[in-house]
Amino acid sequence: MLSKYEWHDYAGYLQNEQHHWGRFCVDPAYRGLGIGKKLALTSLQDAFLECSEVIIDAREITVNLISQFGGKVTGEARNFYGMPVTPMRLEKKRFESILSAAPSPE
């Protein structure tokens, strides 16, 4: 089964010529500090060194985060191991446009 996937340096994999962004988590004791957003930002920047679009099966909190980065929902949520995931797509051009318009952190 793993032979169908090509793993990359970012948190993702290539399947059927599409780059899929994977999952990560932040320990509950450290949530709310912006760590997840920084991990996502760094991982997506690395992903976009290799591709122009990523496909994401997003949990609810990830839908909100990826939407902030310009991602679009592409279908209805479905059950994934007992929890809903929503299919999304994030394009490099839109992601970079939103990042360049955002105020720089101090």
N, CA, C and O atoms as a GROMACS GRO file, in nm:
protein
  424
    1MET      N    1   0.082  -0.120   0.000
    1MET     CA    2   0.000   0.000   0.000
    1MET      C    3   0.086   0.126   0.000
    1MET      O    4   0.054   0.221  -0.072
    2LEU      N    5   0.193   0.131   0.076
    2LEU     CA    6   0.275   0.250   0.080
    2LEU      C    7   0.343   0.279  -0.053
    2LEU      O    8   0.384   0.393  -0.077
    3SER      N    9   0.356   0.180  -0.138
    3SER     CA   10   0.421   0.203  -0.267
    3SER      C   11   0.340   0.297  -0.356
    3SER      O   12   0.394   0.349  -0.454
    4LYS      N   13   0.214   0.321  -0.324
    4LYS     CA   14   0.132   0.414  -0.403
    4LYS      C   15   0.162   0.558  -0.370
    4LYS      O   16   0.116   0.649  -0.440
    5TYR      N   17   0.238   0.582  -0.263
    5TYR     CA   18   0.263   0.717  -0.217
    5TYR      C   19   0.410   0.752  -0.231
    5TYR      O   20   0.498   0.666  -0.217
    6GLU      N   21   0.435   0.876  -0.258
    6GLU     CA   22   0.571   0.928  -0.260
    6GLU      C   23   0.578   1.032  -0.149
    6GLU      O   24   0.506   1.132  -0.153
    7TRP      N   25   0.662   1.010  -0.050
    7TRP     CA   26   0.670   1.099   0.065
    7TRP      C   27   0.766   1.214   0.036
    7TRP      O   28   0.862   1.199  -0.041
    8HIS      N   29   0.740   1.328   0.097
    8HIS     CA   30   0.818   1.449   0.073
    8HIS      C   31   0.873   1.505   0.203
    8HIS      O   32   0.840   1.456   0.311
    9ASP      N   33   0.956   1.609   0.193
    9ASP     CA   34   1.017   1.670   0.310
    9ASP      C   35   0.918   1.749   0.394
    9ASP      O   36   0.942   1.772   0.513
   10TYR      N   37   0.808   1.791   0.337
   10TYR     CA   38   0.704   1.858   0.415
   10TYR      C   39   0.607   1.753   0.466
   10TYR      O   40   0.620   1.635   0.434
   11ALA      N   41   0.509   1.795   0.545
   11ALA     CA   42   0.412   1.701   0.603
   11ALA      C   43   0.309   1.663   0.497
   11ALA      O   44   0.194   1.705   0.505
   12GLY      N   45   0.350   1.583   0.400
   12GLY     CA   46   0.258   1.547   0.295
   12GLY      C   47   0.309   1.436   0.208
   12GLY      O   48   0.416   1.380   0.231
   13TYR      N   49   0.232   1.404   0.106
   13TYR     CA   50   0.265   1.294   0.016
   13TYR      C   51   0.203   1.320  -0.121
   13TYR      O   52   0.109   1.398  -0.135
   14LEU      N   53   0.256   1.252  -0.220
   14LEU     CA   54   0.207   1.262  -0.357
   14LEU      C   55   0.127   1.136  -0.388
   14LEU      O   56   0.176   1.025  -0.372
   15GLN      N   57   0.003   1.155  -0.432
   15GLN     CA   58  -0.083   1.043  -0.470
   15GLN      C   59  -0.160   1.083  -0.596
   15GLN      O   60  -0.222   1.189  -0.600
   16ASN      N   61  -0.156   0.999  -0.697
   16ASN     CA   62  -0.224   1.027  -0.823
   16ASN      C   63  -0.187   1.166  -0.878
   16ASN      O   64  -0.272   1.240  -0.927
   17GLU      N   65  -0.058   1.198  -0.870
   17GLU     CA   66  -0.004   1.324  -0.920
   17GLU      C   67  -0.060   1.447  -0.849
   17GLU      O   68  -0.052   1.558  -0.902
   18GLN      N   69  -0.116   1.429  -0.729
   18GLN     CA   70  -0.165   1.540  -0.648
   18GLN      C   71  -0.087   1.542  -0.517
   18GLN      O   72  -0.062   1.437  -0.457
   19HIS      N   73  -0.050   1.661  -0.475
   19HIS     CA   74   0.019   1.676  -0.347
   19HIS      C   75  -0.085   1.689  -0.237
   19HIS      O   76  -0.169   1.779  -0.239
   20HIS      N   77  -0.077   1.598  -0.141
   20HIS     CA   78  -0.169   1.598  -0.027
   20HIS      C   79  -0.093   1.643   0.096
   20HIS      O   80   0.018   1.597   0.124
   21TRP      N   81  -0.154   1.734   0.170
   21TRP     CA   82  -0.094   1.783   0.294
   21TRP      C   83  -0.141   1.694   0.407
   21TRP      O   84  -0.260   1.667   0.420
   22GLY      N   85  -0.048   1.648   0.489
   22GLY     CA   86  -0.080   1.554   0.597
   22GLY      C   87  -0.129   1.621   0.723
   22GLY      O   88  -0.176   1.735   0.722
   23ARG      N   89  -0.118   1.548   0.834
   23ARG     CA   90  -0.166   1.596   0.963
   23ARG      C   91  -0.052   1.607   1.064
   23ARG      O   92   0.049   1.538   1.054
   24PHE      N   93  -0.072   1.695   1.159
   24PHE     CA   94   0.016   1.704   1.275
   24PHE      C   95  -0.071   1.750   1.391
   24PHE      O   96  -0.185   1.792   1.370
   25CYS      N   97  -0.020   1.741   1.510
   25CYS     CA   98  -0.098   1.788   1.624
   25CYS      C   99  -0.007   1.862   1.722
   25CYS      O  100   0.115   1.848   1.720
   26VAL      N  101  -0.070   1.942   1.805
   26VAL     CA  102  -0.001   2.016   1.909
   26VAL      C  103  -0.055   1.964   2.042
   26VAL      O  104  -0.175   1.949   2.060
   27ASP      N  105   0.035   1.937   2.134
   27ASP     CA  106  -0.002   1.891   2.268
   27ASP      C  107  -0.104   1.989   2.327
   27ASP      O  108  -0.085   2.110   2.318
   28PRO      N  109  -0.212   1.937   2.386
   28PRO     CA  110  -0.314   2.026   2.443
   28PRO      C  111  -0.259   2.132   2.538
   28PRO      O  112  -0.315   2.242   2.547
   29ALA      N  113  -0.152   2.103   2.609
   29ALA     CA  114  -0.094   2.199   2.703
   29ALA      C  115  -0.036   2.320   2.631
   29ALA      O  116  -0.016   2.425   2.693
   30TYR      N  117  -0.008   2.307   2.500
   30TYR     CA  118   0.054   2.416   2.424
   30TYR      C  119  -0.037   2.476   2.318
   30TYR      O  120   0.008   2.557   2.237
   31ARG      N  121  -0.163   2.438   2.318
   31ARG     CA  122  -0.257   2.493   2.219
   31ARG      C  123  -0.292   2.637   2.254
   31ARG      O  124  -0.287   2.678   2.370
   32GLY      N  125  -0.327   2.712   2.152
   32GLY     CA  126  -0.363   2.852   2.173
   32GLY      C  127  -0.245   2.946   2.174
   32GLY      O  128  -0.262   3.066   2.197
   33LEU      N  129  -0.126   2.896   2.149
   33LEU     CA  130  -0.005   2.979   2.149
   33LEU      C  131   0.043   3.012   2.008
   33LEU      O  132   0.144   3.080   1.991
   34GLY      N  133  -0.029   2.965   1.908
   34GLY     CA  134   0.010   2.991   1.769
   34GLY      C  135   0.108   2.889   1.712
   34GLY      O  136   0.157   2.906   1.601
   35ILE      N  137   0.137   2.785   1.788
   35ILE     CA  138   0.233   2.684   1.742
   35ILE      C  139   0.180   2.610   1.619
   35ILE      O  140   0.253   2.590   1.522
   36GLY      N  141   0.054   2.570   1.623
   36GLY     CA  142  -0.006   2.498   1.510
   36GLY      C  143  -0.007   2.581   1.384
   36GLY      O  144   0.021   2.530   1.275
   37LYS      N  145  -0.038   2.708   1.397
   37LYS     CA  146  -0.041   2.797   1.281
   37LYS      C  147   0.099   2.812   1.222
   37LYS      O  148   0.116   2.811   1.100
   38LYS      N  149   0.200   2.825   1.310
   38LYS     CA  150   0.338   2.837   1.261
   38LYS      C  151   0.385   2.708   1.194
   38LYS      O  152   0.453   2.712   1.092
   39LEU      N  153   0.348   2.593   1.252
   39LEU     CA  154   0.383   2.465   1.190
   39LEU      C  155   0.318   2.453   1.052
   39LEU      O  156   0.381   2.412   0.955
   40ALA      N  157   0.190   2.490   1.045
   40ALA     CA  158   0.117   2.483   0.918
   40ALA      C  159   0.180   2.575   0.815
   40ALA      O  160   0.203   2.535   0.701
   41LEU      N  161   0.209   2.696   0.855
   41LEU     CA  162   0.268   2.794   0.764
   41LEU      C  163   0.401   2.745   0.708
   41LEU      O  164   0.424   2.750   0.588
   42THR      N  165   0.488   2.697   0.796
   42THR     CA  166   0.619   2.648   0.754
   42THR      C  167   0.605   2.526   0.663
   42THR      O  168   0.672   2.517   0.560
   43SER      N  169   0.518   2.435   0.701
   43SER     CA  170   0.498   2.313   0.622
   43SER      C  171   0.442   2.346   0.483
   43SER      O  172   0.487   2.290   0.383
   44LEU      N  173   0.346   2.436   0.476
   44LEU     CA  174   0.288   2.474   0.348
   44LEU      C  175   0.389   2.549   0.260
   44LEU      O  176   0.392   2.529   0.139
   45GLN      N  177   0.470   2.635   0.320
   45GLN     CA  178   0.574   2.703   0.243
   45GLN      C  179   0.670   2.601   0.183
   45GLN      O  180   0.711   2.615   0.068
   46ASP      N  181   0.706   2.500   0.260
   46ASP     CA  182   0.792   2.393   0.208
   46ASP      C  183   0.722   2.315   0.098
   46ASP      O  184   0.784   2.281  -0.003
   47ALA      N  185   0.593   2.287   0.116
   47ALA     CA  186   0.517   2.214   0.014
   47ALA      C  187   0.517   2.290  -0.118
   47ALA      O  188   0.532   2.231  -0.224
   48PHE      N  189   0.500   2.422  -0.110
   48PHE     CA  190   0.491   2.501  -0.231
   48PHE      C  191   0.625   2.523  -0.300
   48PHE      O  192   0.630   2.586  -0.405
   49LEU      N  193   0.731   2.472  -0.244
   49LEU     CA  194   0.858   2.466  -0.316
   49LEU      C  195   0.853   2.356  -0.422
   49LEU      O  196   0.930   2.358  -0.518
   50GLU      N  197   0.762   2.259  -0.403
   50GLU     CA  198   0.752   2.142  -0.491
   50GLU      C  199   0.627   2.139  -0.578
   50GLU      O  200   0.621   2.063  -0.674
   51CYS      N  201   0.527   2.220  -0.545
   51CYS     CA  202   0.401   2.210  -0.619
   51CYS      C  203   0.330   2.344  -0.623
   51CYS      O  204   0.372   2.440  -0.557
   52SER      N  205   0.222   2.351  -0.700
   52SER     CA  206   0.146   2.475  -0.710
   52SER      C  207   0.010   2.465  -0.642
   52SER      O  208  -0.067   2.562  -0.639
   53GLU      N  209  -0.020   2.347  -0.585
   53GLU     CA  210  -0.149   2.328  -0.520
   53GLU      C  211  -0.139   2.208  -0.426
   53GLU      O  212  -0.072   2.109  -0.458
   54VAL      N  213  -0.206   2.216  -0.311
   54VAL     CA  214  -0.213   2.102  -0.220
   54VAL      C  215  -0.359   2.068  -0.194
   54VAL      O  216  -0.446   2.155  -0.190
   55ILE      N  217  -0.382   1.940  -0.175
   55ILE     CA  218  -0.512   1.885  -0.142
   55ILE      C  219  -0.509   1.851   0.007
   55ILE      O  220  -0.410   1.796   0.056
   56ILE      N  221  -0.616   1.884   0.078
   56ILE     CA  222  -0.619   1.865   0.223
   56ILE      C  223  -0.751   1.802   0.263
   56ILE      O  224  -0.858   1.847   0.220
   57ASP      N  225  -0.746   1.699   0.345
   57ASP     CA  226  -0.864   1.646   0.413
   57ASP      C  227  -0.859   1.704   0.553
   57ASP      O  228  -0.788   1.653   0.640
   58ALA      N  229  -0.934   1.812   0.575
   58ALA     CA  230  -0.917   1.895   0.693
   58ALA      C  231  -1.018   1.864   0.804
   58ALA      O  232  -1.138   1.851   0.779
   59ARG      N  233  -0.967   1.852   0.924
   59ARG     CA  234  -1.052   1.849   1.043
   59ARG      C  235  -1.110   1.990   1.060
   59ARG      O  236  -1.065   2.084   0.995
   60GLU      N  237  -1.210   2.002   1.148
   60GLU     CA  238  -1.281   2.129   1.163
   60GLU      C  239  -1.187   2.247   1.191
   60GLU      O  240  -1.198   2.352   1.126
   61ILE      N  241  -1.095   2.232   1.284
   61ILE     CA  242  -1.005   2.342   1.317
   61ILE      C  243  -0.913   2.375   1.199
   61ILE      O  244  -0.874   2.490   1.180
   62THR      N  245  -0.879   2.274   1.121
   62THR     CA  246  -0.791   2.295   1.006
   62THR      C  247  -0.864   2.368   0.894
   62THR      O  248  -0.803   2.446   0.821
   63VAL      N  249  -0.995   2.344   0.879
   63VAL     CA  250  -1.073   2.416   0.779
   63VAL      C  251  -1.060   2.566   0.804
   63VAL      O  252  -1.039   2.644   0.711
   64ASN      N  253  -1.074   2.608   0.930
   64ASN     CA  254  -1.063   2.750   0.963
   64ASN      C  255  -0.924   2.804   0.932
   64ASN      O  256  -0.911   2.913   0.877
   65LEU      N  257  -0.823   2.730   0.968
   65LEU     CA  258  -0.685   2.773   0.946
   65LEU      C  259  -0.652   2.783   0.797
   65LEU      O  260  -0.599   2.884   0.752
   66ILE      N  261  -0.684   2.679   0.722
   66ILE     CA  262  -0.653   2.678   0.579
   66ILE      C  263  -0.735   2.783   0.505
   66ILE      O  264  -0.688   2.839   0.406
   67SER      N  265  -0.855   2.811   0.552
   67SER     CA  266  -0.935   2.918   0.492
   67SER      C  267  -0.867   3.054   0.510
   67SER      O  268  -0.873   3.138   0.421
   68GLN      N  269  -0.803   3.076   0.626
   68GLN     CA  270  -0.728   3.200   0.650
   68GLN      C  271  -0.613   3.214   0.550
   68GLN      O  272  -0.575   3.326   0.515
   69PHE      N  273  -0.558   3.101   0.505
   69PHE     CA  274  -0.447   3.101   0.409
   69PHE      C  275  -0.496   3.104   0.265
   69PHE      O  276  -0.415   3.099   0.173
   70GLY      N  277  -0.629   3.111   0.244
   70GLY     CA  278  -0.683   3.117   0.108
   70GLY      C  279  -0.737   2.987   0.055
   70GLY      O  280  -0.776   2.979  -0.062
   71GLY      N  281  -0.741   2.883   0.138
   71GLY     CA  282  -0.793   2.753   0.095
   71GLY      C  283  -0.942   2.755   0.072
   71GLY      O  284  -1.015   2.835   0.132
   72LYS      N  285  -0.987   2.668  -0.014
   72LYS     CA  286  -1.129   2.657  -0.049
   72LYS      C  287  -1.180   2.516  -0.022
   72LYS      O  288  -1.112   2.418  -0.053
   73VAL      N  289  -1.299   2.507   0.035
   73VAL     CA  290  -1.366   2.378   0.054
   73VAL      C  291  -1.410   2.329  -0.083
   73VAL      O  292  -1.467   2.406  -0.161
   74THR      N  293  -1.385   2.202  -0.111
   74THR     CA  294  -1.417   2.148  -0.244
   74THR      C  295  -1.525   2.039  -0.241
   74THR      O  296  -1.557   1.981  -0.345
   75GLY      N  297  -1.581   2.011  -0.124
   75GLY     CA  298  -1.683   1.908  -0.116
   75GLY      C  299  -1.739   1.898   0.025
   75GLY      O  300  -1.705   1.977   0.113
   76GLU      N  301  -1.825   1.802   0.043
   76GLU     CA  302  -1.890   1.779   0.172
   76GLU      C  303  -1.797   1.704   0.267
   76GLU      O  304  -1.713   1.625   0.224
   77ALA      N  305  -1.813   1.731   0.396
   77ALA     CA  306  -1.737   1.658   0.498
   77ALA      C  307  -1.776   1.511   0.494
   77ALA      O  308  -1.890   1.476   0.462
   78ARG      N  309  -1.679   1.424   0.527
   78ARG     CA  310  -1.706   1.280   0.532
   78ARG      C  311  -1.639   1.223   0.656
   78ARG      O  312  -1.549   1.284   0.714
   79ASN      N  313  -1.683   1.106   0.695
   79ASN     CA  314  -1.630   1.040   0.814
   79ASN      C  315  -1.491   0.983   0.785
   79ASN      O  316  -1.470   0.915   0.684
   80PHE      N  317  -1.397   1.012   0.873
   80PHE     CA  318  -1.262   0.959   0.863
   80PHE      C  319  -1.222   0.912   1.002
   80PHE      O  320  -1.188   0.993   1.088
   81TYR      N  321  -1.226   0.781   1.022
   81TYR     CA  322  -1.195   0.722   1.152
   81TYR      C  323  -1.275   0.785   1.265
   81TYR      O  324  -1.221   0.816   1.372
   82GLY      N  325  -1.404   0.804   1.241
   82GLY     CA  326  -1.494   0.852   1.346
   82GLY      C  327  -1.503   1.002   1.360
   82GLY      O  328  -1.577   1.051   1.446
   83MET      N  329  -1.432   1.077   1.280
   83MET     CA  330  -1.439   1.223   1.286
   83MET      C  331  -1.452   1.278   1.144
   83MET      O  332  -1.398   1.220   1.050
   84PRO      N  333  -1.524   1.388   1.128
   84PRO     CA  334  -1.541   1.443   0.994
   84PRO      C  335  -1.414   1.511   0.941
   84PRO      O  336  -1.342   1.576   1.016
   85VAL      N  337  -1.389   1.494   0.812
   85VAL     CA  338  -1.286   1.570   0.742
   85VAL      C  339  -1.352   1.635   0.620
   85VAL      O  340  -1.441   1.577   0.558
   86THR      N  341  -1.307   1.753   0.588
   86THR     CA  342  -1.363   1.830   0.478
   86THR      C  343  -1.256   1.843   0.369
   86THR      O  344  -1.145   1.887   0.398
   87PRO      N  345  -1.289   1.806   0.245
   87PRO     CA  346  -1.190   1.821   0.138
   87PRO      C  347  -1.168   1.969   0.104
   87PRO      O  348  -1.263   2.047   0.090
   88MET      N  349  -1.040   2.004   0.091
   88MET     CA  350  -1.003   2.142   0.060
   88MET      C  351  -0.891   2.143  -0.043
   88MET      O  352  -0.823   2.042  -0.066
   89ARG      N  353  -0.874   2.258  -0.103
   89ARG     CA  354  -0.765   2.281  -0.198
   89ARG      C  355  -0.705   2.417  -0.167
   89ARG      O  356  -0.776   2.515  -0.143
   90LEU      N  357  -0.572   2.422  -0.167
   90LEU     CA  358  -0.502   2.548  -0.144
   90LEU      C  359  -0.403   2.567  -0.258
   90LEU      O  360  -0.317   2.482  -0.283
   91GLU      N  361  -0.416   2.680  -0.327
   91GLU     CA  362  -0.329   2.711  -0.439
   91GLU      C  363  -0.214   2.801  -0.394
   91GLU      O  364  -0.233   2.893  -0.316
   92LYS      N  365  -0.097   2.772  -0.446
   92LYS     CA  366   0.025   2.846  -0.411
   92LYS      C  367   0.008   2.995  -0.436
   92LYS      O  368   0.043   3.076  -0.350
   93LYS      N  369  -0.045   3.033  -0.551
   93LYS     CA  370  -0.058   3.173  -0.588
   93LYS      C  371  -0.145   3.249  -0.487
   93LYS      O  372  -0.110   3.359  -0.444
   94ARG      N  373  -0.256   3.189  -0.449
   94ARG     CA  374  -0.347   3.252  -0.352
   94ARG      C  375  -0.282   3.259  -0.213
   94ARG      O  376  -0.289   3.361  -0.145
   95PHE      N  377  -0.217   3.149  -0.173
   95PHE     CA  378  -0.148   3.142  -0.044
   95PHE      C  379  -0.043   3.253  -0.035
   95PHE      O  380  -0.038   3.325   0.064
   96GLU      N  381   0.040   3.266  -0.137
   96GLU     CA  382   0.145   3.367  -0.136
   96GLU      C  383   0.088   3.508  -0.138
   96GLU      O  384   0.143   3.598  -0.076
   97SER      N  385  -0.022   3.527  -0.209
   97SER     CA  386  -0.087   3.659  -0.215
   97SER      C  387  -0.138   3.699  -0.077
   97SER      O  388  -0.121   3.814  -0.035
   98ILE      N  389  -0.200   3.607  -0.007
   98ILE     CA  390  -0.253   3.636   0.127
   98ILE      C  391  -0.139   3.661   0.225
   98ILE      O  392  -0.148   3.752   0.308
   99LEU      N  393  -0.032   3.581   0.215
   99LEU     CA  394   0.082   3.601   0.305
   99LEU      C  395   0.148   3.737   0.282
   99LEU      O  396   0.187   3.804   0.377
  100SER      N  397   0.160   3.776   0.156
  100SER     CA  398   0.228   3.903   0.127
  100SER      C  399   0.144   4.022   0.173
  100SER      O  400   0.199   4.129   0.200
  101ALA      N  401   0.014   4.005   0.182
  101ALA     CA  402  -0.075   4.113   0.225
  101ALA      C  403  -0.087   4.121   0.377
  101ALA      O  404  -0.132   4.222   0.430
  102ALA      N  405  -0.048   4.014   0.446
  102ALA     CA  406  -0.061   4.010   0.592
  102ALA      C  407   0.046   4.096   0.658
  102ALA      O  408   0.158   4.106   0.609
  103PRO      N  409   0.007   4.160   0.771
  103PRO     CA  410   0.109   4.238   0.844
  103PRO      C  411   0.217   4.145   0.898
  103PRO      O  412   0.189   4.032   0.938
  104SER      N  413   0.342   4.192   0.899
  104SER     CA  414   0.450   4.107   0.949
  104SER      C  415   0.445   4.101   1.102
  104SER      O  416   0.416   4.201   1.169
  105PRO      N  417   0.474   3.980   1.156
  105PRO     CA  418   0.473   3.966   1.302
  105PRO      C  419   0.588   4.045   1.364
  105PRO      O  420   0.696   4.056   1.306
  106GLU      N  421   0.563   4.099   1.482
  106GLU     CA  422   0.667   4.179   1.549
  106GLU      C  423   0.736   4.098   1.653
  106GLU      O  424   0.827   4.148   1.720
   0.00000   0.00000   0.00000
